[in-house]
Amino acid sequence: MTEPAIRARSIKVTATAVTAMERELPVEVPVALVYDGTTHAVMMASPTDLEDFAVGFSLSEGIVSGPDEIEGIEVVEHAEGIELRMWLAKDRGLALAQRRRSITGPTGCGLCGIESLEAVVSKFPPVVSDVTFTATDIAKAMASLPAAQELNLRTRAVHGAGFWNREQGLVGITEDVGRHNALDKLIGGLRRRGVDVRSGLILLTSRVSVEMVQKTAMAGAPVIVAVSAPTKLALETADAAGITLVAIARQDGFEVFTHPDRIPEATTPEGKRGKPASVMIEKFATSRGTASSEFLDLNHTSKFMMLVSLLIPKFARDASIKVWRTSETGH
């Protein structure tokens, strides 16, 4: 199997020195997704979690509605790249034949097999879930990601996608040179293992483009939490799909762009959603002996930002991360 990273030599030039260096770089290879003997798409991807990638891509693209509709998967390595050969249930194979076209995309291409501009902004059944998550949950979830991103710790050059729920913490983490690929791998892995995505958070280390929202909607997950900002179309798609979009999640806070009712602390200006963030913050601060009069005089927004800045380092230090990995499952 192709290794996901290589060691490369470089020469580092700074204002004060020239130094010989060696560092790890991620590997990206052409990965062809082949259905019933015909190539549907070729992606540039990291050579990891490939069977999960095959299932996740097939689900995200609407080629199948469940892993059981893929009757077989074979990973075939060539000198030029990797083939993911899949055999579909008869009705799914016939349906794909009607829309089949072959596209070679750039790194992490998120729009494959699209035949019209209208299909890019296609409608999805709304995600229905009454699950809620607190600011503490979001801080815990985001704090669990860095240490679990093994390939990124080695290369500092790949995207990550994770799934977190309150009962188990970080359930799964996948990585890839393409952010769309990382999410497809995550979705495929979760579905193959029977994880209910309606109960947790989809975590992204990248910006949120419309394809990331579409894949999340196809998976049925109710909440996205991302490090970077969303695009305009991603925001509109999340709103239409009933997805809570939390972005710009950093140590000093995060922003909720759509469906804030799933985040109790994300109160509206009218104060009609959930308890004010100050209630939770003052309780947390008092327990730490930091509820000074100056702290209690802060407005709700400032208190909320202070809460998250306190929580993220705490959970990053205390978290016990238990996630599934390819080496543990045999896939």
C-alpha positions in Angstrom: 0.0 0.0 0.0 1.2 3.5 -0.9 2.5 5.4 2.1 0.7 8.6 3.0 3.8 10.7 3.5 7.5 10.8 2.3 10.6 12.5 3.7 12.1 15.2 1.5 15.1 17.4 1.8 15.0 21.1 1.5 17.2 24.2 2.1 15.7 26.7 4.6 16.7 30.3 4.0 16.2 32.9 6.7 17.5 36.4 7.3 20.3 35.0 9.5 21.1 31.5 8.2 20.9 28.9 5.5 20.1 25.4 6.8 19.8 21.9 5.3 16.4 20.5 6.3 14.4 17.3 6.1 10.6 17.1 6.5 7.7 14.9 5.8 5.4 15.8 2.9 1.9 14.3 2.2 1.5 12.0 -0.8 -1.3 12.6 -3.2 -2.2 10.1 -5.9 -4.9 9.8 -8.6 -7.7 7.7 -7.3 -10.2 6.5 -9.8 -13.7 5.7 -8.6 -14.9 2.9 -10.9 -18.5 1.6 -11.0 -19.3 -1.7 -12.8 -16.2 -1.4 -14.9 -16.5 2.3 -15.9 -14.6 5.2 -14.4 -16.9 7.8 -12.9 -14.4 10.3 -11.5 -10.7 10.6 -10.8 -9.7 12.4 -7.6 -6.3 13.6 -6.3 -6.3 12.1 -2.8 -4.3 10.8 0.1 -3.9 7.0 -0.2 -5.6 6.3 3.2 -9.0 5.0 4.3 -9.7 4.1 0.6 -12.7 1.8 1.2 -14.3 4.4 3.4 -13.6 7.0 0.7 -15.3 4.8 -1.9 -18.4 4.4 0.2 -18.5 8.0 1.4 -18.1 9.4 -2.2 -20.9 7.1 -3.4 -23.2 8.3 -0.7 -22.4 12.0 -1.0 -22.9 11.9 -4.8 -26.2 10.1 -4.5 -24.9 7.1 -6.4 -26.1 4.8 -3.5 -28.3 5.4 -0.5 -26.6 2.9 1.7 -23.4 0.9 1.9 -25.4 -2.3 1.3 -26.1 -1.1 -2.3 -22.4 -1.6 -3.0 -22.0 -5.3 -3.6 -18.2 -5.3 -3.7 -15.1 -3.0 -3.3 -11.6 -3.8 -4.6 -8.6 -1.5 -4.1 -6.2 -2.0 -7.1 -2.9 -0.2 -7.1 -1.1 0.7 -10.4 2.1 2.6 -11.1 0.0 5.6 -12.2 -2.4 5.6 -9.2 -5.2 3.6 -7.5 -8.5 2.3 -8.7 -11.4 1.8 -6.3 -13.5 -0.7 -8.2 -17.1 -1.0 -7.0 -19.9 -3.2 -8.1 -23.4 -1.8 -7.6 -26.8 -3.4 -6.9 -28.6 -3.8 -10.3 -31.0 -0.9 -9.9 -28.3 1.5 -8.7 -26.1 0.5 -11.6 -28.8 1.2 -14.1 -29.5 4.6 -12.5 -25.9 5.6 -12.6 -25.7 4.7 -16.3 -28.2 7.4 -17.0 -26.0 10.2 -15.5 -22.5 8.8 -16.0 -19.8 11.0 -17.2 -16.1 10.9 -16.4 -14.4 14.0 -14.9 -10.8 14.4 -13.7 -10.8 17.0 -10.9 -8.2 19.0 -9.1 -7.2 18.2 -5.5 -10.4 17.4 -3.6 -12.8 18.3 -6.4 -16.2 18.4 -4.9 -18.5 18.5 -8.0 -18.1 15.3 -9.9 -20.5 13.9 -12.4 -22.5 17.2 -12.4 -24.3 17.7 -15.8 -25.9 21.1 -15.3 -25.4 24.3 -13.3 -28.8 23.7 -11.7 -27.5 20.5 -10.2 -24.8 22.4 -8.3 -27.5 24.1 -6.1 -29.8 21.1 -6.0 -32.3 20.9 -3.1 -31.9 18.4 -0.3 -34.5 17.0 2.1 -34.2 19.1 5.3 -32.1 17.6 8.1 -34.5 17.0 11.0 -33.0 16.7 14.5 -33.8 18.2 17.8 -30.4 17.6 19.2 -28.7 20.6 20.9 -25.0 21.3 21.8 -23.6 23.8 24.3 -20.6 26.0 24.0 -18.8 23.6 26.2 -19.6 20.7 23.8 -18.2 22.7 20.9 -15.1 23.6 22.8 -14.5 20.0 23.8 -15.1 18.8 20.2 -12.7 21.3 18.6 -10.0 20.7 21.2 -10.0 17.0 20.5 -9.0 17.4 16.8 -5.4 18.5 16.8 -3.8 15.6 18.7 -5.9 13.1 16.7 -4.7 14.3 13.3 -1.7 12.1 13.0 -0.9 12.8 9.4 -1.2 16.5 9.8 1.1 16.4 12.9 3.7 14.8 10.6 3.2 17.0 7.5 1.2 20.2 8.5 -0.3 20.0 5.1 -3.6 18.0 5.1 -7.2 18.6 6.0 -9.2 16.8 8.7 -12.8 15.9 9.2 -14.1 14.5 12.5 -17.3 13.4 14.2 -18.0 14.1 17.8 -20.9 13.3 20.1 -21.5 13.9 23.8 -21.6 10.2 24.8 -18.3 9.1 23.1 -16.3 12.2 22.4 -14.3 12.1 19.2 -15.8 9.0 17.4 -13.8 9.3 14.1 -11.2 11.4 12.3 -10.1 11.2 8.7 -7.4 13.2 6.8 -6.7 14.0 3.2 -4.9 16.5 1.0 -8.4 17.4 -0.2 -11.0 18.7 2.3 -13.9 17.1 0.3 -12.1 13.8 0.3 -11.6 13.9 4.1 -15.3 14.5 4.6 -16.2 11.7 2.2 -13.9 9.3 4.1 -15.5 10.3 7.4 -19.0 9.8 6.1 -18.2 6.5 4.6 -16.5 5.2 7.7 -19.4 6.3 9.9 -22.0 4.7 7.8 -20.0 1.4 7.5 -19.8 1.3 11.3 -23.4 2.1 11.8 -22.8 5.4 13.6 -25.9 7.7 13.8 -24.7 11.0 12.5 -27.8 12.8 13.7 -26.5 12.7 17.2 -23.3 14.6 16.8 -21.1 17.3 15.2 -19.3 17.2 11.9 -15.9 18.9 12.5 -13.9 20.5 9.7 -10.4 22.0 9.8 -11.0 23.8 6.5 -13.3 26.5 5.1 -16.9 25.6 4.5 -17.7 25.5 0.8 -21.1 24.6 -0.6 -19.9 21.0 -1.4 -19.1 20.4 2.3 -22.6 21.4 3.3 -24.1 19.3 0.5 -22.2 16.2 1.6 -23.2 16.9 5.3 -26.9 17.2 4.2 -26.7 14.0 2.2 -25.3 12.3 5.3 -28.1 13.7 7.5 -25.9 15.4 10.1 -27.5 18.4 11.8 -24.4 20.5 12.8 -21.2 21.6 11.1 -18.4 23.2 13.2 -15.5 24.5 11.1 -12.3 26.4 11.8 -12.6 28.7 8.9 -15.4 30.8 7.4 -18.2 29.6 5.1 -18.9 30.9 1.6 -22.1 32.7 0.7 -23.6 29.7 -1.1 -22.6 27.4 1.7 -24.5 29.6 4.2 -27.5 29.6 2.0 -27.4 25.9 1.4 -27.0 25.1 5.1 -30.0 27.4 5.9 -32.2 25.7 3.3 -31.1 22.2 4.4 -31.8 22.8 8.1 -28.2 22.5 9.1 -26.7 24.5 12.0 -23.5 26.1 10.6 -20.9 27.0 13.2 -17.7 28.5 11.8 -14.6 30.5 12.6 -14.3 28.2 15.7 -11.2 29.5 17.5 -9.9 29.7 21.0 -11.7 33.0 21.5 -15.2 31.8 20.4 -17.1 30.9 17.3 -19.9 32.2 15.1 -23.3 30.6 14.5 -24.6 31.5 11.0 -27.7 29.3 10.6 -30.3 27.6 12.8 -28.9 28.8 16.1 -31.7 27.0 18.0 -29.4 24.0 18.4 -26.9 26.1 20.3 -28.6 27.3 23.5 -26.0 30.0 24.2 -26.5 31.6 20.8 -29.2 33.9 22.0 -30.9 36.2 19.5 -30.9 40.0 20.1 -34.4 39.5 21.6 -33.0 36.9 24.0 -35.6 34.3 23.0 -33.3 31.4 22.3 -31.9 29.5 25.3 -30.3 30.9 28.4 -27.9 33.9 28.2 -24.3 32.8 27.9 -23.5 34.8 31.0 -25.3 32.3 33.3 -23.1 29.5 32.2 -20.0 31.6 32.2 -20.5 33.1 35.6 -21.0 29.6 37.1 -17.9 28.3 35.4 -15.9 31.3 36.4 -17.1 31.2 40.0 -16.0 27.5 40.3 -12.5 28.6 39.2 -12.4 31.5 41.6 -12.3 34.0 38.7 -15.7 35.7 39.0 -14.4 39.2 39.9 -16.7 42.2 39.7 -14.9 43.3 36.5 -15.7 39.9 35.0 -19.4 40.0 36.0 -19.6 43.5 34.5 -18.7 42.3 31.0 -21.4 42.1 28.4 -22.8 38.7 27.3 -20.7 38.5 24.2 -17.4 39.2 26.0 -18.3 36.7 28.7 -19.1 34.1 26.0 -15.7 34.7 24.3 -14.0 34.4 27.7 -15.8 31.1 28.4 -14.6 29.5 25.2 -11.0 30.8 25.6 -11.0 29.1 29.1 -12.6 25.9 28.0 -10.6 25.0 24.8 -7.1 24.9 26.5 -8.7 23.0 29.4 -10.2 20.3 27.2 -7.2 20.1 25.0 -5.2 19.3 28.1 -7.6 16.9 29.7 -9.2 15.1 26.7 -8.9 11.4 26.4 -9.2 10.7 22.7 -10.6 7.4 21.6 -11.2 7.2 17.8 -11.5 4.5 15.2 -8.6 4.2 12.8 -8.0 2.2 9.7 -5.4 0.1 11.4 -7.8 -0.8 14.2 -10.7 -1.9 12.0 -8.9 -3.8 9.3 -10.4 -1.6 6.5 
